Amino acid sequence: INIVSAAMKDAAQNMKIQVERETFEYMYTGVDAANQIGSDVKPEVVGADNVMEYVLELGQKLDEANIPESGRYIVIPPWLASRVKNSDLRQVSTTGDAKSPLRNGLVGQLDRFNVYQSNLLPRPVDAAGNPILDASGKQSTVILGGTKAFTSFATQVVKTEDVRLEKQFGDGVRGLQVYGRKVVQPTAGICMFAVPGTMTP
């Protein structure tokens, strides 16, 4: 059994998770204040019955900032993806796609946004690391979007090497990954603080 290869794949996935989580945390703090919807203590309640209203409002924020339509994207959490698939968009006649999102599991495109799903989006906490809750006791999720002009990102694995393990017999592999990110155009980004609403339209 090639245990080293399996362990390297697992380590690469864990690195991806850490980089993605930290980058999302950084991105949402750089969004222009005029492009934010809701707040950590007063998030929007988004369900299957009103999800498209909020998507259109996010698109409107970019329109009002004179951001081009090409290359727009939005990243949503799994709970919101479920509500999109259970909204009126589950009908092929509404989406215009060959198959409905409920049938193929893909969120696809909403308004002019390419929609991506991630379970690593920021969830606001206070200075002590405690969750910030709204009046109903729920912690919000920050939904992010924009265009490529919003942020830049670069990463590279600069070194890997085989090593002998110190406290047991065996070989290991270690590597050094470096990355950087920067908010380039704050008005090209959008974010919304949201908590789950109803699952039915």
RALINGI-V69496 format. One record per residue. N is the residue number from 1. PHI is phi in degrees with one decimal (999 if undefined). PSI is psi as a letter, one per 20 degrees, with the letter a starting at -180 (none if undefined). Layout:
BEGIN
N_PHI_PSI ; N_PHI_PSI
END
This chain:
BEGIN
1_999_p ; 2_-84.1_n ; 3_-68.8_h ; 4_-61.5_g ; 5_-62.3_g ; 6_-64.8_h ; 7_-66.9_h ; 8_-65.7_h ; 9_-63.9_g ; 10_-66.1_g ; 11_-64.7_h ; 12_-63.4_h ; 13_-65.6_g ; 14_-65.6_h ; 15_-65.1_g ; 16_-58.5_g ; 17_-61.8_g ; 18_-65.2_g ; 19_-66.6_g ; 20_-64.8_g ; 21_-62.9_g ; 22_-66.9_h ; 23_-67.4_g ; 24_-61.8_g ; 25_-58.9_g ; 26_-68.7_g ; 27_-61.1_g ; 28_-69.4_h ; 29_-73.8_i ; 30_-99.1_j ; 31_-70.2_p ; 32_-58.0_p ; 33_-57.3_h ; 34_-70.6_i ; 35_-102.0_j ; 36_-101.1_q ; 37_-121.3_p ; 38_75.7_a ; 39_-150.8_r ; 40_-65.8_h ; 41_-96.5_i ; 42_-131.9_m ; 43_-75.8_r ; 44_-82.5_q ; 45_-93.7_o ; 46_-111.9_p ; 47_-128.9_a ; 48_-64.8_h ; 49_-81.9_i ; 50_-134.6_j ; 51_-60.2_h ; 52_-69.4_h ; 53_-59.8_g ; 54_-73.2_h ; 55_-61.4_g ; 56_-65.3_h ; 57_-67.9_h ; 58_-64.6_g ; 59_-64.2_h ; 60_-63.1_h ; 61_-58.5_g ; 62_-70.5_h ; 63_-60.9_g ; 64_-70.3_i ; 65_-93.4_j ; 66_59.9_l ; 67_-92.2_p ; 68_-57.1_q ; 69_-77.9_h ; 70_-70.0_p ; 71_76.7_j ; 72_-74.2_q ; 73_-141.8_r ; 74_-145.5_p ; 75_-112.3_p ; 76_-122.3_q ; 77_-78.9_r ; 78_-55.8_h ; 79_-65.2_h ; 80_-77.0_h ; 81_-60.2_h ; 82_-63.3_h ; 83_-73.2_h ; 84_-63.3_g ; 85_-67.6_h ; 86_-98.8_j ; 87_-84.8_a ; 88_-62.4_i ; 89_-70.7_i ; 90_-69.9_i ; 91_-85.0_p ; 92_-59.8_h ; 93_-65.6_h ; 94_-86.2_g ; 95_-80.2_h ; 96_80.4_j ; 97_-85.0_r ; 98_-68.5_h ; 99_-132.2_q ; 100_-74.5_q ; 101_-57.4_h ; 102_-67.9_h ; 103_-81.7_g ; 104_-100.8_i ; 105_79.4_i ; 106_-92.1_p ; 107_-78.1_g ; 108_78.3_c ; 109_-129.5_p ; 110_-126.0_p ; 111_51.8_d ; 112_-114.1_j ; 113_-99.7_p ; 114_-79.4_p ; 115_-101.7_p ; 116_-118.2_q ; 117_-117.6_p ; 118_-148.3_q ; 119_-94.6_j ; 120_-113.0_j ; 121_-65.6_q ; 122_-62.7_q ; 123_-128.3_o ; 124_-57.3_p ; 125_-132.7_r ; 126_-86.9_a ; 127_-62.0_h ; 128_-88.5_i ; 129_88.3_j ; 130_-86.1_q ; 131_-60.0_p ; 132_-89.0_p ; 133_-108.9_q ; 134_-85.7_a ; 135_-62.8_h ; 136_-92.4_j ; 137_86.2_j ; 138_-103.1_q ; 139_-94.8_p ; 140_-80.7_r ; 141_-115.2_p ; 142_-91.7_o ; 143_-90.6_p ; 144_-115.2_q ; 145_-166.8_a ; 146_146.5_b ; 147_-131.0_r ; 148_-63.8_i ; 149_-72.4_i ; 150_-66.9_g ; 151_-134.7_q ; 152_-117.4_q ; 153_-150.1_p ; 154_-144.8_q ; 155_-148.0_q ; 156_-160.0_p ; 157_-87.6_o ; 158_-89.1_i ; 159_-160.6_p ; 160_-135.5_q ; 161_-155.3_q ; 162_-84.0_p ; 163_-135.8_q ; 164_-88.3_p ; 165_-69.4_q ; 166_-78.4_g ; 167_-102.9_j ; 168_-156.7_r ; 169_-77.1_p ; 170_150.1_r ; 171_-111.0_q ; 172_-140.3_r ; 173_-130.3_p ; 174_-129.0_q ; 175_-143.5_r ; 176_-121.2_o ; 177_-108.9_p ; 178_-118.8_q ; 179_-153.1_r ; 180_-145.2_q ; 181_-147.4_q ; 182_-153.1_p ; 183_-77.6_o ; 184_-95.7_g ; 185_-134.7_n ; 186_-56.6_h ; 187_-74.0_i ; 188_-90.3_j ; 189_-115.5_q ; 190_-137.1_q ; 191_-152.0_q ; 192_-141.7_p ; 193_-87.9_p ; 194_-141.0_q ; 195_-125.8_q ; 196_-65.0_p ; 197_-106.5_b ; 198_-63.9_q ; 199_-86.8_i ; 200_-112.0_q ; 201_-71.3_none
END
